[in-house]
Amino acid sequence: MNAPGLQTLLARVLADPRSARELHEAPEVFAARHGATQEQVSELAALGGEGLDTAVMITAAKRRRRVHNAFPATFALAEQLPAAQPLLHFTDFGEQPTSPEGSREVGRRLQLAVRELDDHDDPDGLAVLGELVAFETLWYEVRAAAQTTWGSTPGCPTLAPGARLAAFSRPIAEVHRRVLAGSPWRDVGRAGTHYTVQAGEGTRIRVRRVPTALWTLLTSCDGHTSAARLAALLELPPQRVERVLTDLVEQGVLIGN
């Protein structure tokens, strides 16, 4: 495997404070992780000093700001929670939030970081934070998935590529709205809540709260079970099921016949 170019390695150092630390503290680890030659490591190390350290700090700050903008409610809530302060300085994002796929990866890493926080003093607050970052990550997941297409339309109803079903322990869309508005959110009670999250035009996202009966129907739409069979399995009137499924196909939540 060819070693990456020096400019590529420098860009990685600037974008990732962990790589910058490895370059100076564990150059052999840096070389192994990035596939760099010893000569390249030496050249990069020679660029060190206050100038490089300052550039790394500035680049990390800009990247952190982009991530905070991509997950606005997550970081607005983190600022309110003493136990979540480490998240405000988290930098191991893995990707840049410049595409749906990159933002999805950032969101997944943020979810892992939230799970590592100490929830001893405010377990409920961190539980809400975890669901909030999962909710905002879903927005990028459906946008990324919406770019895929089926080779052929399934013969039976199933979720469209740009749609997902999501379950939360509380009305997370309401929490999201309140956090962004700067309103109190702790009085939003715990109640199992279901949603469809669907990619719209451009960067638009459609979030719909789904009642239990419809959720049960949607989770049964696997692309292999016909409308008539779904009605029989769920003990629902066939005409009603057919009408609901047709509406969901027209709305872009489902595909199939």
C-alpha positions, 0 to 999 in steps of 0.5 A: 500500500502506498504511503499518503502524501505529506500534504495529506498527512499534514491535513490529518494532523490539523484536523485531528488533535489526537493525531497531532499528539501522536506525532510528537508523543508516539511517532511510531503509533502515528506512522502505523495508524496513517501508513506513513513512512519514517521520513514523512514522520520526521518531516512533519515533526520538524514542522512542529512548534507553536505555529503548528500547535496553534494551527491545530487548535484553530482547525479543531475549533472550526471543526467543533463549531461545524459539528455544533451547528450540525447538532444544534439541540444536542449541544444546546442541551449539553451546555445546560448539563454539568455532567455533559461538559466533556461533550462540548470539548469532544473532538474525535468526530471521525468525519467532517459534517459536510455531507449526510454521510459524514454527519451521520458518522459524527452523530454515531460517535457523539452517541458513543461519547454520551454513553461514556459520560458519568450520569451519577448526578443527573441520569435523566438529563443525560438520558434525554441528551442521548435520545436527542443526539440519536434523534438529530443523527436520524436526520442525516441517516435518512438523508444519506439513505434517500440517495439509494434506490431500489433495483425494482419496486418491491411487490409488497409494502416496505419503508422507503429508502429515505424513511425510518421508524424511531422509538423514544422514551419520551416525545423527543420532537417536543424536547428538541423544539423546546431546547432550541427555543430555550424553553423548559424541557424537563416537564416533558414526561416520559412516555413511549413515543413513535415517529416516522422520520423522512427525508424531504426535498433538499435538507428538509426532514419530515417528522411525524408522531405515529400512534401505536396501531399505525406503528404496529402496521409499519413495523410489519411492512417488510417488503414480503407481506401483502396488504391482505396478509398484514390485515389478517395478521393484525386482525384489521379490516382489509379495506382500511389497511389497504387505504392506509398503506396507499396513503403512506405510499403517496406520502413517500413513507412506504414503497411497494404495491 
